[in-house]
Amino acid sequence: MKIKVIGDEFTCLGFKLSGVFAVVARDKETVLGEFEKSLVEEGLGLLFITENEANLIREEVEQQKTKGEMPLVVEIPSKVGWKERGRALQLINRVLSIKI
């Protein structure tokens, strides 16, 4: 199973250092394009997307989350933080077995 991250530079750098494929996306078109490519990517099981980027394409993210199909989409905090940061970091630690 492959893992991919769509997010800001800081978040992507952290994941890249741990060996996870990550794509920096800064605008709605880029985020949407990468998200759509990810949905049909062979073998992709888990797609992390930072909250800020997910907000740019909220409808598409929620639609994929409710489908129950692969890849599983998980929102994570960006470098500016997130109100559910602790919960998200616990999930990342469990899934990837890494400490962020």
Wavefront OBJ file of the C-alpha trace (Angstrom):
o trace
v 0.000 0.000 0.000
v 1.320 3.406 -0.983
v 0.955 6.612 1.017
v 0.871 10.122 -0.420
v 0.667 13.633 1.036
v -0.736 16.800 -0.521
v 0.150 19.907 1.436
v 2.338 22.901 2.111
v 6.151 22.906 1.785
v 6.868 22.414 5.483
v 4.472 19.477 5.886
v 5.635 17.813 2.684
v 9.290 18.163 3.674
v 8.637 16.344 6.944
v 6.940 13.457 5.193
v 9.571 13.290 2.454
v 12.273 12.980 5.107
v 10.448 9.937 6.450
v 10.222 8.360 2.987
v 6.624 9.231 2.107
v 5.821 10.653 -1.331
v 4.558 14.229 -0.939
v 3.369 16.914 -3.350
v 3.437 20.638 -2.590
v 0.229 22.304 -3.735
v -0.371 26.018 -3.323
v -3.528 26.880 -5.253
v -6.942 25.351 -5.818
v -6.202 24.096 -9.337
v -3.006 22.322 -8.286
v -4.626 20.794 -5.204
v -7.626 19.593 -7.214
v -5.417 18.162 -9.967
v -3.228 16.243 -7.507
v -6.266 15.062 -5.558
v -7.983 13.730 -8.687
v -4.775 11.990 -9.843
v -4.454 10.416 -6.407
v -7.959 8.958 -6.510
v -7.070 6.812 -9.516
v -3.434 6.099 -8.591
v -2.703 2.375 -8.593
v -1.926 0.981 -5.148
v -2.545 4.205 -3.231
v -4.177 3.306 0.060
v -3.778 6.430 2.185
v -3.880 10.067 1.141
v -2.981 12.703 3.714
v -4.036 16.246 2.867
v -3.388 19.293 5.014
v -6.404 21.145 6.345
v -5.679 24.338 4.391
v -5.418 22.480 1.091
v -8.491 20.362 1.872
v -10.468 23.553 2.490
v -9.728 24.627 -1.091
v -11.513 21.530 -2.409
v -13.798 20.748 0.525
v -16.618 19.221 -1.538
v -14.343 16.736 -3.301
v -12.601 15.758 -0.044
v -15.885 15.136 1.776
v -17.245 13.167 -1.157
v -14.234 10.819 -1.153
v -14.368 10.444 2.630
v -18.001 9.342 2.536
v -17.560 6.895 -0.360
v -15.567 4.487 1.764
v -13.328 3.673 -1.198
v -9.572 3.672 -1.497
v -7.613 5.747 -1.013
v -8.583 6.660 2.516
v -8.389 10.460 2.822
v -7.136 11.845 6.139
v -6.854 15.552 6.905
v -3.813 16.578 8.883
v -2.751 19.906 10.405
v -0.571 22.249 8.424
v 2.357 24.203 9.800
v 0.000 26.819 11.256
v -1.741 24.256 13.425
v -5.172 22.764 13.704
v -7.816 22.628 16.366
v -7.688 18.792 16.384
v -3.902 18.620 16.064
v -3.358 16.144 18.889
v -5.875 13.678 17.519
v -4.433 13.925 14.006
v -0.866 13.402 15.203
v -1.918 10.324 17.164
v -3.473 8.901 14.006
v -0.338 9.612 11.962
v 1.849 8.024 14.635
v -0.289 4.870 14.673
v -0.584 4.541 10.895
v 3.012 5.352 9.938
v 4.740 4.323 13.168
v 6.657 7.600 13.130
v 6.661 10.486 15.554
v 6.059 13.950 14.088
l 1 2 3 4 5 6 7 8 9 10 11 12 13 14 15 16 17 18 19 20 21 22 23 24 25 26 27 28 29 30 31 32 33 34 35 36 37 38 39 40 41 42 43 44 45 46 47 48 49 50 51 52 53 54 55 56 57 58 59 60 61 62 63 64 65 66 67 68 69 70 71 72 73 74 75 76 77 78 79 80 81 82 83 84 85 86 87 88 89 90 91 92 93 94 95 96 97 98 99 100
